Amino acid sequence: MKEYLVIFEWAGSNYSAYVPDLPGCISTGKTIEEIELNIKEAIELYLDTLKEDGQPVPEPTVLGKSIAVTA
């Protein structure tokens, strides 16, 4: 099992998500719950396509962490 960092962004009327380690792996959704399901499916399809095409599956390399600051 691999864990990839997913970036979630509010786009004004919906959420978008992308996976920095998997170029072009993106999805959208109206809620956080929906986008989490959608991006998980997008990742699985992306990896399946790589395998079907005989391409290597990239190792996760990007890490993320929230840093609290006083604003």
Biopython code that builds the backbone (N, CA, C, O; Angstrom):
import numpy as np
from Bio.PDB.StructureBuilder import StructureBuilder

atoms = [
    (1, "MET", "N", (0.844, -1.176, 0.000)),
    (1, "MET", "CA", (0.000, 0.000, 0.000)),
    (1, "MET", "C", (0.891, 1.241, 0.000)),
    (1, "MET", "O", (1.916, 1.286, 0.680)),
    (2, "LYS", "N", (0.484, 2.235, -0.767)),
    (2, "LYS", "CA", (1.209, 3.498, -0.850)),
    (2, "LYS", "C", (0.281, 4.619, -0.383)),
    (2, "LYS", "O", (-0.937, 4.531, -0.537)),
    (3, "GLU", "N", (0.858, 5.657, 0.178)),
    (3, "GLU", "CA", (0.092, 6.836, 0.568)),
    (3, "GLU", "C", (0.649, 8.048, -0.153)),
    (3, "GLU", "O", (1.827, 8.377, -0.016)),
    (4, "TYR", "N", (-0.206, 8.710, -0.922)),
    (4, "TYR", "CA", (0.188, 9.897, -1.666)),
    (4, "TYR", "C", (-0.424, 11.135, -1.019)),
    (4, "TYR", "O", (-1.566, 11.107, -0.560)),
    (5, "LEU", "N", (0.346, 12.218, -0.990)),
    (5, "LEU", "CA", (-0.170, 13.487, -0.496)),
    (5, "LEU", "C", (-1.173, 14.029, -1.506)),
    (5, "LEU", "O", (-0.916, 14.039, -2.710)),
    (6, "VAL", "N", (-2.319, 14.480, -1.001)),
    (6, "VAL", "CA", (-3.344, 15.095, -1.836)),
    (6, "VAL", "C", (-3.522, 16.535, -1.366)),
    (6, "VAL", "O", (-3.643, 16.795, -0.169)),
    (7, "ILE", "N", (-3.538, 17.460, -2.307)),
    (7, "ILE", "CA", (-3.781, 18.874, -2.018)),
    (7, "ILE", "C", (-5.238, 19.180, -2.343)),
    (7, "ILE", "O", (-5.701, 18.932, -3.457)),
    (8, "PHE", "N", (-5.959, 19.723, -1.355)),
    (8, "PHE", "CA", (-7.361, 20.108, -1.534)),
    (8, "PHE", "C", (-7.437, 21.629, -1.569)),
    (8, "PHE", "O", (-6.802, 22.308, -0.762)),
    (9, "GLU", "N", (-8.216, 22.158, -2.507)),
    (9, "GLU", "CA", (-8.386, 23.607, -2.622)),
    (9, "GLU", "C", (-9.861, 23.943, -2.827)),
    (9, "GLU", "O", (-10.568, 23.253, -3.562)),
    (10, "TRP", "N", (-10.310, 24.997, -2.179)),
    (10, "TRP", "CA", (-11.650, 25.524, -2.421)),
    (10, "TRP", "C", (-11.575, 26.375, -3.676)),
    (10, "TRP", "O", (-10.750, 27.285, -3.760)),
    (11, "ALA", "N", (-12.427, 26.090, -4.651)),
    (11, "ALA", "CA", (-12.373, 26.769, -5.943)),
    (11, "ALA", "C", (-13.500, 27.785, -6.124)),
    (11, "ALA", "O", (-13.761, 28.229, -7.242)),
    (12, "GLY", "N", (-14.165, 28.151, -5.037)),
    (12, "GLY", "CA", (-15.220, 29.150, -5.129)),
    (12, "GLY", "C", (-16.609, 28.556, -5.121)),
    (12, "GLY", "O", (-17.500, 29.073, -4.447)),
    (13, "SER", "N", (-16.812, 27.473, -5.863)),
    (13, "SER", "CA", (-18.123, 26.819, -5.881)),
    (13, "SER", "C", (-18.007, 25.310, -5.672)),
    (13, "SER", "O", (-19.018, 24.615, -5.569)),
    (14, "ASN", "N", (-16.810, 24.819, -5.612)),
    (14, "ASN", "CA", (-16.568, 23.394, -5.363)),
    (14, "ASN", "C", (-15.121, 23.226, -4.901)),
    (14, "ASN", "O", (-14.352, 24.186, -4.849)),
    (15, "TYR", "N", (-14.774, 21.992, -4.570)),
    (15, "TYR", "CA", (-13.398, 21.678, -4.192)),
    (15, "TYR", "C", (-12.677, 21.029, -5.365)),
    (15, "TYR", "O", (-13.284, 20.345, -6.188)),
    (16, "SER", "N", (-11.378, 21.256, -5.423)),
    (16, "SER", "CA", (-10.549, 20.533, -6.369)),
    (16, "SER", "C", (-9.437, 19.861, -5.573)),
    (16, "SER", "O", (-9.092, 20.294, -4.474)),
    (17, "ALA", "N", (-8.890, 18.809, -6.140)),
    (17, "ALA", "CA", (-7.808, 18.079, -5.481)),
    (17, "ALA", "C", (-6.846, 17.587, -6.538)),
    (17, "ALA", "O", (-7.236, 17.254, -7.657)),
    (18, "TYR", "N", (-5.565, 17.546, -6.157)),
    (18, "TYR", "CA", (-4.561, 16.993, -7.060)),
    (18, "TYR", "C", (-3.489, 16.297, -6.247)),
    (18, "TYR", "O", (-3.349, 16.520, -5.044)),
    (19, "VAL", "N", (-2.725, 15.437, -6.938)),
    (19, "VAL", "CA", (-1.692, 14.623, -6.308)),
    (19, "VAL", "C", (-0.352, 15.010, -6.927)),
    (19, "VAL", "O", (-0.081, 14.641, -8.070)),
    (20, "PRO", "N", (0.493, 15.742, -6.202)),
    (20, "PRO", "CA", (1.761, 16.206, -6.780)),
    (20, "PRO", "C", (2.651, 15.085, -7.334)),
    (20, "PRO", "O", (3.355, 15.295, -8.321)),
    (21, "ASP", "N", (2.629, 13.910, -6.718)),
    (21, "ASP", "CA", (3.463, 12.801, -7.196)),
    (21, "ASP", "C", (2.906, 12.110, -8.440)),
    (21, "ASP", "O", (3.588, 11.290, -9.054)),
    (22, "LEU", "N", (1.662, 12.443, -8.813)),
    (22, "LEU", "CA", (1.026, 11.807, -9.972)),
    (22, "LEU", "C", (0.531, 12.909, -10.915)),
    (22, "LEU", "O", (-0.638, 13.290, -10.859)),
    (23, "PRO", "N", (1.400, 13.416, -11.770)),
    (23, "PRO", "CA", (1.039, 14.537, -12.648)),
    (23, "PRO", "C", (-0.232, 14.261, -13.451)),
    (23, "PRO", "O", (-0.362, 13.230, -14.111)),
    (24, "GLY", "N", (-1.163, 15.211, -13.375)),
    (24, "GLY", "CA", (-2.415, 15.077, -14.106)),
    (24, "GLY", "C", (-3.502, 14.354, -13.339)),
    (24, "GLY", "O", (-4.628, 14.248, -13.825)),
    (25, "CYS", "N", (-3.195, 13.856, -12.159)),
    (25, "CYS", "CA", (-4.197, 13.162, -11.343)),
    (25, "CYS", "C", (-4.946, 14.210, -10.533)),
    (25, "CYS", "O", (-4.452, 14.696, -9.515)),
    (26, "ILE", "N", (-6.148, 14.554, -10.996)),
    (26, "ILE", "CA", (-6.949, 15.611, -10.381)),
    (26, "ILE", "C", (-8.394, 15.166, -10.292)),
    (26, "ILE", "O", (-8.802, 14.212, -10.953)),
    (27, "SER", "N", (-9.170, 15.865, -9.467)),
    (27, "SER", "CA", (-10.593, 15.599, -9.374)),
    (27, "SER", "C", (-11.273, 16.807, -8.739)),
    (27, "SER", "O", (-10.609, 17.709, -8.229)),
    (28, "THR", "N", (-12.606, 16.812, -8.774)),
    (28, "THR", "CA", (-13.390, 17.869, -8.149)),
    (28, "THR", "C", (-14.548, 17.245, -7.386)),
    (28, "THR", "O", (-14.878, 16.075, -7.581)),
    (29, "GLY", "N", (-15.161, 18.040, -6.517)),
    (29, "GLY", "CA", (-16.328, 17.597, -5.775)),
    (29, "GLY", "C", (-16.972, 18.763, -5.059)),
    (29, "GLY", "O", (-16.325, 19.778, -4.799)),
    (30, "LYS", "N", (-18.241, 18.619, -4.741)),
    (30, "LYS", "CA", (-18.978, 19.710, -4.088)),
    (30, "LYS", "C", (-18.700, 19.796, -2.595)),
    (30, "LYS", "O", (-18.834, 20.867, -2.004)),
    (31, "THR", "N", (-18.311, 18.676, -1.974)),
    (31, "THR", "CA", (-18.017, 18.653, -0.544)),
    (31, "THR", "C", (-16.670, 17.966, -0.319)),
    (31, "THR", "O", (-16.137, 17.302, -1.208)),
    (32, "ILE", "N", (-16.137, 18.142, 0.883)),
    (32, "ILE", "CA", (-14.877, 17.458, 1.223)),
    (32, "ILE", "C", (-15.070, 15.947, 1.144)),
    (32, "ILE", "O", (-14.203, 15.235, 0.637)),
    (33, "GLU", "N", (-16.189, 15.461, 1.638)),
    (33, "GLU", "CA", (-16.437, 14.022, 1.597)),
    (33, "GLU", "C", (-16.456, 13.507, 0.164)),
    (33, "GLU", "O", (-15.884, 12.458, -0.134)),
    (34, "GLU", "N", (-17.118, 14.250, -0.721)),
    (34, "GLU", "CA", (-17.204, 13.847, -2.130)),
    (34, "GLU", "C", (-15.833, 13.892, -2.804)),
    (34, "GLU", "O", (-15.472, 12.976, -3.543)),
    (35, "ILE", "N", (-15.074, 14.954, -2.549)),
    (35, "ILE", "CA", (-13.775, 15.068, -3.213)),
    (35, "ILE", "C", (-12.804, 14.011, -2.712)),
    (35, "ILE", "O", (-11.964, 13.540, -3.479)),
    (36, "GLU", "N", (-12.901, 13.626, -1.439)),
    (36, "GLU", "CA", (-12.036, 12.560, -0.934)),
    (36, "GLU", "C", (-12.322, 11.242, -1.659)),
    (36, "GLU", "O", (-11.395, 10.524, -2.031)),
    (37, "LEU", "N", (-13.586, 10.931, -1.856)),
    (37, "LEU", "CA", (-13.940, 9.714, -2.602)),
    (37, "LEU", "C", (-13.499, 9.819, -4.055)),
    (37, "LEU", "O", (-12.971, 8.861, -4.619)),
    (38, "ASN", "N", (-13.718, 10.984, -4.660)),
    (38, "ASN", "CA", (-13.380, 11.169, -6.071)),
    (38, "ASN", "C", (-11.876, 11.080, -6.324)),
    (38, "ASN", "O", (-11.446, 10.458, -7.295)),
    (39, "ILE", "N", (-11.077, 11.700, -5.453)),
    (39, "ILE", "CA", (-9.626, 11.681, -5.695)),
    (39, "ILE", "C", (-9.065, 10.290, -5.410)),
    (39, "ILE", "O", (-8.110, 9.872, -6.063)),
    (40, "LYS", "N", (-9.635, 9.570, -4.455)),
    (40, "LYS", "CA", (-9.194, 8.190, -4.207)),
    (40, "LYS", "C", (-9.434, 7.342, -5.453)),
    (40, "LYS", "O", (-8.572, 6.562, -5.857)),
    (41, "GLU", "N", (-10.607, 7.498, -6.059)),
    (41, "GLU", "CA", (-10.918, 6.770, -7.290)),
    (41, "GLU", "C", (-9.981, 7.194, -8.418)),
    (41, "GLU", "O", (-9.526, 6.355, -9.195)),
    (42, "ALA", "N", (-9.690, 8.493, -8.511)),
    (42, "ALA", "CA", (-8.787, 8.989, -9.554)),
    (42, "ALA", "C", (-7.388, 8.399, -9.387)),
    (42, "ALA", "O", (-6.750, 8.024, -10.371)),
    (43, "ILE", "N", (-6.910, 8.315, -8.146)),
    (43, "ILE", "CA", (-5.589, 7.733, -7.887)),
    (43, "ILE", "C", (-5.572, 6.268, -8.301)),
    (43, "ILE", "O", (-4.638, 5.816, -8.963)),
    (44, "GLU", "N", (-6.601, 5.529, -7.911)),
    (44, "GLU", "CA", (-6.664, 4.105, -8.251)),
    (44, "GLU", "C", (-6.683, 3.901, -9.763)),
    (44, "GLU", "O", (-5.991, 3.024, -10.281)),
    (45, "LEU", "N", (-7.472, 4.708, -10.473)),
    (45, "LEU", "CA", (-7.529, 4.602, -11.940)),
    (45, "LEU", "C", (-6.187, 4.982, -12.572)),
    (45, "LEU", "O", (-5.744, 4.338, -13.523)),
    (46, "TYR", "N", (-5.553, 6.007, -12.055)),
    (46, "TYR", "CA", (-4.249, 6.457, -12.547)),
    (46, "TYR", "C", (-3.232, 5.328, -12.424)),
    (46, "TYR", "O", (-2.520, 5.014, -13.377)),
    (47, "LEU", "N", (-3.171, 4.718, -11.230)),
    (47, "LEU", "CA", (-2.210, 3.641, -10.992)),
    (47, "LEU", "C", (-2.529, 2.411, -11.841)),
    (47, "LEU", "O", (-1.621, 1.767, -12.366)),
    (48, "ASP", "N", (-3.812, 2.087, -11.978)),
    (48, "ASP", "CA", (-4.207, 0.954, -12.829)),
    (48, "ASP", "C", (-3.764, 1.178, -14.267)),
    (48, "ASP", "O", (-3.280, 0.254, -14.921)),
    (49, "THR", "N", (-3.928, 2.405, -14.762)),
    (49, "THR", "CA", (-3.533, 2.728, -16.131)),
    (49, "THR", "C", (-2.026, 2.584, -16.312)),
    (49, "THR", "O", (-1.564, 2.043, -17.317)),
    (50, "LEU", "N", (-1.258, 3.074, -15.330)),
    (50, "LEU", "CA", (0.194, 2.907, -15.408)),
    (50, "LEU", "C", (0.559, 1.427, -15.506)),
    (50, "LEU", "O", (1.367, 1.039, -16.350)),
    (51, "LYS", "N", (-0.032, 0.607, -14.650)),
    (51, "LYS", "CA", (0.262, -0.834, -14.631)),
    (51, "LYS", "C", (-0.115, -1.483, -15.965)),
    (51, "LYS", "O", (0.648, -2.284, -16.506)),
    (52, "GLU", "N", (-1.294, -1.136, -16.493)),
    (52, "GLU", "CA", (-1.746, -1.705, -17.764)),
    (52, "GLU", "C", (-0.808, -1.337, -18.905)),
    (52, "GLU", "O", (-0.609, -2.122, -19.832)),
    (53, "ASP", "N", (-0.230, -0.134, -18.834)),
    (53, "ASP", "CA", (0.682, 0.334, -19.876)),
    (53, "ASP", "C", (2.123, -0.108, -19.637)),
    (53, "ASP", "O", (3.017, 0.259, -20.399)),
    (54, "GLY", "N", (2.354, -0.896, -18.581)),
    (54, "GLY", "CA", (3.695, -1.381, -18.284)),
    (54, "GLY", "C", (4.629, -0.316, -17.725)),
    (54, "GLY", "O", (5.849, -0.470, -17.764)),
    (55, "GLN", "N", (4.055, 0.759, -17.209)),
    (55, "GLN", "CA", (4.850, 1.854, -16.648)),
    (55, "GLN", "C", (5.064, 1.626, -15.145)),
    (55, "GLN", "O", (4.232, 0.992, -14.496)),
    (56, "PRO", "N", (6.157, 2.131, -14.593)),
    (56, "PRO", "CA", (6.374, 1.988, -13.159)),
    (56, "PRO", "C", (5.421, 2.872, -12.350)),
    (56, "PRO", "O", (5.040, 3.957, -12.789)),
    (57, "VAL", "N", (5.052, 2.402, -11.190)),
    (57, "VAL", "CA", (4.215, 3.176, -10.272)),
    (57, "VAL", "C", (5.144, 4.045, -9.420)),
    (57, "VAL", "O", (6.002, 3.520, -8.711)),
    (58, "PRO", "N", (4.977, 5.379, -9.484)),
    (58, "PRO", "CA", (5.873, 6.261, -8.729)),
    (58, "PRO", "C", (5.747, 6.056, -7.221)),
    (58, "PRO", "O", (4.661, 5.826, -6.690)),
    (59, "GLU", "N", (6.881, 6.147, -6.560)),
    (59, "GLU", "CA", (6.877, 6.130, -5.103)),
    (59, "GLU", "C", (6.434, 7.505, -4.610)),
    (59, "GLU", "O", (6.772, 8.518, -5.223)),
    (60, "PRO", "N", (5.688, 7.551, -3.523)),
    (60, "PRO", "CA", (5.345, 8.852, -2.942)),
    (60, "PRO", "C", (6.611, 9.560, -2.457)),
    (60, "PRO", "O", (7.433, 8.955, -1.769)),
    (61, "THR", "N", (6.770, 10.829, -2.810)),
    (61, "THR", "CA", (7.944, 11.588, -2.379)),
    (61, "THR", "C", (7.575, 12.897, -1.696)),
    (61, "THR", "O", (8.394, 13.468, -0.976)),
    (62, "VAL", "N", (6.361, 13.378, -1.907)),
    (62, "VAL", "CA", (5.945, 14.662, -1.374)),
    (62, "VAL", "C", (5.314, 14.465, -0.001)),
    (62, "VAL", "O", (4.449, 13.609, 0.181)),
    (63, "LEU", "N", (5.757, 15.267, 0.959)),
    (63, "LEU", "CA", (5.183, 15.257, 2.294)),
    (63, "LEU", "C", (4.543, 16.610, 2.558)),
    (63, "LEU", "O", (4.905, 17.596, 1.916)),
    (64, "GLY", "N", (3.620, 16.672, 3.469)),
    (64, "GLY", "CA", (2.991, 17.941, 3.808)),
    (64, "GLY", "C", (2.671, 17.998, 5.285)),
    (64, "GLY", "O", (2.495, 16.975, 5.946)),
    (65, "LYS", "N", (2.599, 19.210, 5.784)),
    (65, "LYS", "CA", (2.230, 19.417, 7.174)),
    (65, "LYS", "C", (1.704, 20.835, 7.312)),
    (65, "LYS", "O", (2.260, 21.769, 6.735)),
    (66, "SER", "N", (0.642, 20.994, 8.069)),
    (66, "SER", "CA", (0.115, 22.325, 8.369)),
    (66, "SER", "C", (0.961, 22.946, 9.466)),
    (66, "SER", "O", (1.324, 22.279, 10.435)),
    (67, "ILE", "N", (1.270, 24.220, 9.310)),
    (67, "ILE", "CA", (2.029, 24.962, 10.293)),
    (67, "ILE", "C", (1.159, 26.114, 10.793)),
    (67, "ILE", "O", (0.733, 26.957, 10.005)),
    (68, "ALA", "N", (0.899, 26.152, 12.084)),
    (68, "ALA", "CA", (0.072, 27.223, 12.665)),
    (68, "ALA", "C", (0.917, 28.468, 12.896)),
    (68, "ALA", "O", (2.038, 28.386, 13.398)),
    (69, "VAL", "N", (0.370, 29.621, 12.525)),
    (69, "VAL", "CA", (1.023, 30.895, 12.763)),
    (69, "VAL", "C", (-0.027, 31.896, 13.249)),
    (69, "VAL", "O", (-1.218, 31.728, 12.988)),
    (70, "THR", "N", (0.413, 32.921, 13.946)),
    (70, "THR", "CA", (-0.482, 33.978, 14.365)),
    (70, "THR", "C", (-0.629, 34.968, 13.220)),
    (70, "THR", "O", (0.363, 35.480, 12.701)),
    (71, "ALA", "N", (-1.848, 35.228, 12.836)),
    (71, "ALA", "CA", (-2.083, 36.136, 11.714)),
    (71, "ALA", "C", (-2.767, 37.399, 12.191)),
    (71, "ALA", "O", (-3.049, 38.289, 11.389)),
]
sb = StructureBuilder()
sb.init_structure("model")
sb.init_model(0)
sb.init_chain("A")
sb.init_seg("    ")
for serial, (resi, resn, name, xyz) in enumerate(atoms, 1):
    if name == "N":
        sb.init_residue(resn, " ", resi, " ")
    sb.init_atom(name, np.array(xyz, "f"), 0.0, 1.0, " ", f" {name:<3s}", serial, name[0])
structure = sb.get_structure()
